């Protein structure tokens, strides 16, 4: 079902914080820098991120917003990027 609907799928579970806190944590910035330097435009494919909002996942929202800004800066068409 999934492959016939999407044509192909690659899935990755992100854990932007890398740990349990953002304070004094270099991991979120490393993810952001990597995306800025290496992720191509999503032209020709779609990118979707989801995240939780409770318990450990609560800090994902703040970092996801930073990733969203990066995704828009590297010219990802809004129709190809959803978070």
N, C-alpha and C positions, 0 to 999 in steps of 0.2 A: 504494500500500500504506500509506504513512505517514498520509496524510490520511484514508483510510477507517478506520484503526485509532484514531487520536487525534481525528479530527473536525476538526482544524486544528492547525497547528504554527507557532510563531514561534521561531526559533533565534538565539542571540546568543553569540558567543565572548567570554568574560570574560577579562580579564588584570588581575586585581585589583591587582598591584603597579605596573603602568604602566611599570615599568622593571626593573632587574636586582637591586634590593636594597630591603629595607623600611626600612633605617636612614636616618633623616632624610628620609623620603619622605612627602610630604603626600597622595599619590594614594590609598592604601588608606583613609585616614580620610575623604577626600572621597567615595569610593564608599559607605562605611558611613553617613555623614551623609545622603547623597542618599537611600539606601534608607529610613532612618529617617523622613525627612520626606516622601517622595513615593510609596513603593510601597504599594499598597492590599493588603488581605487577599487571599489566594488563593482565597477562597470562590467557587466557580463555575468555577475553572480550576486547573490544576496547574503547579507550578514545579519544575524539576529542574536541579541544577547538578552537573557532574562536574569533576574536576581531576586533573592528573597529580601524580606524587610524586617525579619524578626531574628532574635538571638544572634548567633555569629554572623548571619547574613546581613544584619542591619548596617554594618559598616560598608557593605558592598555598594550601596546606593551612592554614597559620596564619591567613591572611586569610579563607579560606572559613569557618573556625570562627567568626570575628567576624561574618561575614555571616549565618551560621546563627543566631546569637544574635539578631540584628536581626529575621530572618524570624520567629522564634518570638515575639518581643516584639510584633510588629504583628499578632498573632492569626491567624497562618496555621495552619489545621488541619494536624496532623501528617500526615494522609492526603493532603494536597494539596501537601506540600513534601518533597522528597527531595534529599539531597546525598550 
